[in-house]
Amino acid sequence: MANKQPYRIKTISQYHQLTGLPKPEHPLISAINIESIKQLPGNEPMSLVFDFYSISLKRNSNVKYKYGQQEYDFDEGVMFFISPNQIFGIDPAKNAILKKHSGWLLLVHPDFLWNTSLAKTIKQYEYFNYSVHEALYLSEKEETTITGIIKNIEQEYHSNIDKFSQDIIIAQLEVLLNYSERFYERQFITRKITNHKILNRFEDILTKYFNGNLLAEKGLPTVQYIAQELNVSPNYLSALLKILTGQNTQQHIHDKLIEGAKEKLTTTDLSVSEIAYQLGFEHSQSFSRLFKIKTKLSPLEFRHSFN
């Protein structure tokens, strides 16, 4: 799959055609009962790219969805979110006929959001950049809530389209996205064991990075580097840390840096420039600026406060 160019699906109408569905009633938005999908875009594993948003609520799917090296079989009610131009893979199950798939698929073209409040705010929902293995697990009650909203959207564009239709659908979409954000926060809190394991591993990675020679060699660790080491997406990691600790990944990295800087300022005679270099800064001014933002003191003022 990795060696082939992703297959791009540009329109919702094209998706309907490829999956054996009737022509969509609205060209820019479609709520699809997954049971009505008659075929997949292909019988072999393939990578796909949509030019539109996809919100999936799946149960007992016949397909493995894949991001990078991560795979997930949807055997229970879960949601995942795909933004335009995001590459993902599908691998049709060989025993698909034995398994009835169900759920809903909501497709929304960016043009439908044009000149609405959601056109900009939809980018604030970070879960559109989460990976499939970071899917949202729904309780039965939560699944009922999401399904009801999708059915409301479907009913609205099935009705006679008038000047109120778009505003009503946009409002329903915003409700759906806000509920999804709430449910993700609930998941961060309720899956304590898994999430605190990630937090512990995160601290271990930072400690090893700062205690080794990597700072001087490579500079500060990036959010992308930490996320890759933890096998999660950068947005998911920052959102998880924000819920558990009140700070995002970058803030944690900076706090670890300041902790190391304070130790060197109070236990060594190294100059500020030497400390800055050891902590991965090319220019000591950048280090001093960050230190003052974090501590309200310059490095030298901090050092003198201990004398």
C-alpha positions as CSV (number, residue, x, y, z in Angstrom):
1,M,0.0,0.0,0.0
2,A,2.8,2.4,0.9
3,N,4.4,2.2,-2.6
4,K,1.2,3.2,-4.5
5,Q,0.0,6.7,-5.0
6,P,-3.1,7.4,-2.9
7,Y,-6.4,7.3,-4.8
8,R,-8.0,10.8,-4.6
9,I,-11.8,11.1,-4.3
10,K,-12.6,14.7,-5.2
11,T,-16.4,14.9,-4.7
12,I,-19.1,13.3,-2.6
13,S,-20.9,12.3,-5.8
14,Q,-17.7,10.3,-6.8
15,Y,-17.7,8.6,-3.4
16,H,-21.4,7.6,-3.9
17,Q,-20.6,6.2,-7.4
18,L,-17.6,4.2,-6.2
19,T,-19.5,2.6,-3.3
20,G,-22.6,1.7,-5.2
21,L,-24.8,4.4,-3.7
22,P,-27.4,6.4,-5.5
23,K,-26.5,9.9,-6.5
24,P,-26.5,12.2,-3.4
25,E,-29.4,14.4,-2.8
26,H,-27.1,17.3,-2.0
27,P,-23.7,17.6,-3.8
28,L,-21.9,19.1,-0.8
29,I,-23.2,17.0,2.2
30,S,-24.3,13.4,2.6
31,A,-25.3,11.4,5.6
32,I,-24.9,7.7,4.7
33,N,-26.2,4.7,6.5
34,I,-23.2,2.4,6.2
35,E,-25.5,-0.7,5.8
36,S,-26.5,0.8,2.4
37,I,-22.9,0.8,1.0
38,K,-22.9,-2.0,-1.6
39,Q,-19.2,-2.0,-2.5
40,L,-15.8,-0.6,-1.5
41,P,-13.7,1.5,-3.9
42,G,-11.5,-1.6,-4.4
43,N,-11.1,-5.2,-3.4
44,E,-7.4,-4.8,-2.5
45,P,-5.7,-2.7,0.2
46,M,-5.3,0.9,-1.0
47,S,-4.6,4.4,0.2
48,L,-7.2,7.1,-0.1
49,V,-7.4,10.9,0.1
50,F,-10.7,12.8,0.3
51,D,-11.2,16.4,-0.8
52,F,-13.9,16.7,1.9
53,Y,-14.5,16.0,5.6
54,S,-15.5,12.6,6.7
55,I,-17.0,11.8,10.1
56,S,-17.5,8.1,10.7
57,L,-19.5,6.3,13.3
58,K,-18.8,2.6,12.7
59,R,-19.7,-0.7,14.3
60,N,-18.8,-4.2,13.1
61,S,-17.1,-2.9,10.0
62,N,-15.7,-5.2,7.3
63,V,-12.7,-3.0,6.8
64,K,-9.4,-2.4,8.5
65,Y,-8.6,1.3,8.5
66,K,-4.9,2.1,8.6
67,Y,-2.7,5.2,9.4
68,G,1.0,4.5,9.0
69,Q,1.7,1.2,10.8
70,Q,-1.5,1.4,13.0
71,E,-4.5,-0.7,12.2
72,Y,-7.9,-0.9,13.9
73,D,-10.8,-3.3,13.4
74,F,-14.1,-1.6,14.2
75,D,-16.0,-4.2,16.2
76,E,-17.7,-1.7,18.5
77,G,-19.2,1.8,18.3
78,V,-16.3,4.2,17.6
79,M,-15.9,7.5,15.7
80,F,-13.0,8.9,13.8
81,F,-12.6,12.1,11.8
82,I,-10.8,12.7,8.5
83,S,-10.0,16.1,7.1
84,P,-9.5,17.0,3.4
85,N,-6.1,15.8,2.0
86,Q,-5.5,13.4,4.9
87,I,-4.1,10.1,3.7
88,F,-5.6,6.9,5.1
89,G,-5.7,3.3,4.1
90,I,-8.4,0.7,3.8
91,D,-8.0,-3.1,3.7
92,P,-11.2,-5.0,2.8
93,A,-11.6,-8.0,5.1
94,K,-11.6,-11.4,3.3
95,N,-14.5,-12.7,5.3
96,A,-16.6,-9.5,4.9
97,I,-19.7,-11.5,3.8
98,L,-19.8,-13.1,7.3
99,K,-19.9,-9.8,9.1
100,K,-22.7,-7.2,8.9
101,H,-21.3,-3.7,9.1
102,S,-23.3,-0.8,10.4
103,G,-23.1,2.9,11.5
104,W,-23.1,6.3,9.8
105,L,-20.8,8.2,7.5
106,L,-21.2,12.0,7.3
107,L,-19.4,13.6,4.4
108,V,-19.1,17.4,4.2
109,H,-17.4,19.3,1.4
110,P,-15.5,22.5,2.5
111,D,-17.6,24.5,0.0
112,F,-20.7,23.7,2.1
113,L,-19.1,25.6,5.0
114,W,-18.2,28.6,2.9
115,N,-19.2,32.0,4.4
116,T,-20.4,30.3,7.6
117,S,-19.1,30.4,11.2
118,L,-17.9,26.8,10.9
119,A,-15.6,27.5,7.9
120,K,-12.9,28.7,10.3
121,T,-13.8,27.1,13.6
122,I,-13.8,23.5,12.2
123,K,-10.0,23.7,12.0
124,Q,-10.0,24.2,15.8
125,Y,-11.3,20.7,16.4
126,E,-8.0,18.9,16.7
127,Y,-9.4,15.4,16.5
128,F,-9.6,15.8,12.7
129,N,-5.9,15.2,12.8
130,Y,-5.9,12.3,15.2
131,S,-5.1,8.8,13.9
132,V,-7.4,5.9,13.7
133,H,-5.8,4.2,16.7
134,E,-6.8,7.3,18.6
135,A,-10.5,6.8,17.7
136,L,-13.3,8.0,20.0
137,Y,-15.0,5.1,21.8
138,L,-18.6,5.8,22.5
139,S,-21.0,4.5,25.2
140,E,-24.4,3.4,24.0
141,K,-25.9,6.7,25.2
142,E,-23.3,8.7,23.4
143,E,-23.7,6.7,20.3
144,T,-27.5,7.4,20.4
145,T,-26.8,11.1,20.7
146,I,-24.4,11.3,17.7
147,T,-26.7,9.1,15.6
148,G,-29.7,11.4,16.4
149,I,-27.8,14.5,15.2
150,I,-26.7,12.8,12.0
151,K,-30.3,11.7,11.3
152,N,-31.4,15.3,11.9
153,I,-28.9,16.5,9.3
154,E,-30.1,13.9,6.9
155,Q,-33.8,14.8,7.4
156,E,-33.0,18.5,6.9
157,Y,-31.5,18.1,3.5
158,H,-34.1,15.5,2.5
159,S,-36.7,18.1,3.1
160,N,-37.4,21.0,0.7
161,I,-34.2,23.1,0.6
162,D,-34.9,26.7,1.6
163,K,-33.0,29.7,2.9
164,F,-32.9,28.3,6.4
165,S,-31.5,24.8,5.4
166,Q,-27.8,25.6,5.4
167,D,-27.9,27.5,8.7
168,I,-29.9,24.6,10.4
169,I,-27.4,22.0,9.1
170,I,-24.4,24.1,10.1
171,A,-25.9,24.4,13.6
172,Q,-26.4,20.6,13.8
173,L,-22.8,20.1,12.6
174,E,-21.5,22.4,15.3
175,V,-23.5,20.5,18.0
176,L,-22.1,17.2,16.7
177,L,-18.5,18.5,16.8
178,N,-18.9,19.9,20.3
179,Y,-20.4,16.7,21.6
180,S,-17.5,14.8,20.0
181,E,-15.0,17.1,21.8
182,R,-16.8,16.6,25.1
183,F,-16.7,12.8,24.6
184,Y,-13.0,12.9,23.7
185,E,-12.3,14.8,27.0
186,R,-14.4,12.2,28.8
187,Q,-12.3,9.5,27.2
188,F,-9.0,11.2,28.2
189,I,-10.3,11.1,31.8
190,T,-11.9,7.7,32.0
191,R,-9.1,5.8,30.2
192,K,-6.8,6.7,33.1
193,I,-4.5,3.6,33.1
194,T,-3.7,3.9,29.3
195,N,-3.3,7.7,29.4
196,H,-1.1,7.8,32.5
197,K,1.1,5.1,30.9
198,I,1.5,7.5,28.0
199,L,2.2,10.4,30.4
200,N,4.9,8.3,32.2
201,R,6.5,7.3,28.9
202,F,6.5,10.9,27.9
203,E,8.3,11.9,31.0
204,D,10.8,9.1,30.5
205,I,11.5,10.2,26.9
206,L,12.1,13.8,28.0
207,T,14.4,12.8,30.8
208,K,16.5,10.6,28.6
209,Y,16.7,13.2,25.9
210,F,17.7,16.0,28.4
211,N,20.2,13.8,30.3
212,G,22.0,12.6,27.2
213,N,23.8,14.5,24.5
214,L,20.9,15.0,22.3
215,L,20.2,18.6,23.3
216,A,23.6,19.8,22.1
217,E,23.5,17.6,19.0
218,K,19.9,18.1,17.8
219,G,18.5,21.0,19.8
220,L,15.2,20.9,21.7
221,P,13.0,17.9,21.0
222,T,10.1,18.8,18.8
223,V,6.5,17.9,19.5
224,Q,6.6,15.7,16.4
225,Y,9.6,13.8,17.7
226,I,8.0,13.1,21.1
227,A,4.7,12.1,19.5
228,Q,6.5,9.7,17.1
229,E,8.4,8.1,20.0
230,L,5.0,7.6,21.8
231,N,3.3,6.3,18.6
232,V,0.6,8.9,18.8
233,S,-0.2,12.0,16.7
234,P,1.1,15.4,17.8
235,N,-2.4,16.9,18.2
236,Y,-3.7,13.9,20.2
237,L,-0.7,14.1,22.6
238,S,-1.1,17.8,23.2
239,A,-4.8,17.4,23.8
240,L,-4.3,14.5,26.2
241,L,-1.6,16.4,28.2
242,K,-3.8,19.5,28.3
243,I,-6.6,17.5,30.0
244,L,-4.3,15.5,32.3
245,T,-1.9,18.3,33.3
246,G,-3.3,21.6,32.0
247,Q,-0.3,22.1,29.7
248,N,0.4,21.1,26.1
249,T,3.4,19.2,24.8
250,Q,5.5,22.3,24.0
251,Q,4.9,23.7,27.5
252,H,6.1,20.5,29.0
253,I,9.3,20.5,26.9
254,H,10.0,24.1,27.9
255,D,9.4,23.3,31.6
256,K,11.9,20.5,31.4
257,L,14.3,22.8,29.8
258,I,13.9,25.5,32.5
259,E,14.3,22.8,35.1
260,G,17.7,21.8,33.6
261,A,18.7,25.4,33.2
262,K,18.0,26.2,36.8
263,E,20.1,23.3,37.9
264,K,23.1,24.4,35.8
265,L,22.8,28.0,36.9
266,T,22.9,27.1,40.6
267,T,25.3,24.2,40.7
268,T,27.9,25.1,38.0
269,D,30.1,28.1,37.0
270,L,29.2,27.8,33.4
271,S,28.4,31.0,31.6
272,V,24.9,31.7,30.3
273,S,26.2,31.1,26.7
274,E,27.7,27.8,27.6
275,I,24.5,26.7,29.4
276,A,22.4,27.8,26.4
277,Y,24.6,25.7,24.0
278,Q,24.3,22.6,26.2
279,L,20.6,23.0,26.2
280,G,20.4,23.1,22.4
281,F,20.3,26.8,21.7
282,E,22.3,28.3,18.9
283,H,21.9,31.8,20.3
284,S,22.1,32.5,24.0
285,Q,19.6,35.4,23.5
286,S,16.9,33.0,22.6
287,F,17.6,31.0,25.7
288,S,17.6,34.1,28.0
289,R,14.3,35.3,26.5
290,L,12.6,32.0,27.1
291,F,14.0,31.7,30.6
292,K,12.7,35.2,31.5
293,I,9.3,34.5,30.1
294,K,9.1,31.3,32.3
295,T,10.7,32.6,35.5
296,K,10.3,36.5,35.3
297,L,14.1,36.6,35.9
298,S,17.0,36.7,33.5
299,P,19.4,33.7,33.9
300,L,22.0,35.9,35.6
301,E,19.3,37.4,38.0
302,F,18.2,33.9,38.8
303,R,21.8,32.8,39.5
304,H,22.5,35.9,41.7
305,S,19.4,35.2,43.7
306,F,21.1,32.1,45.1
307,N,24.3,34.0,46.1
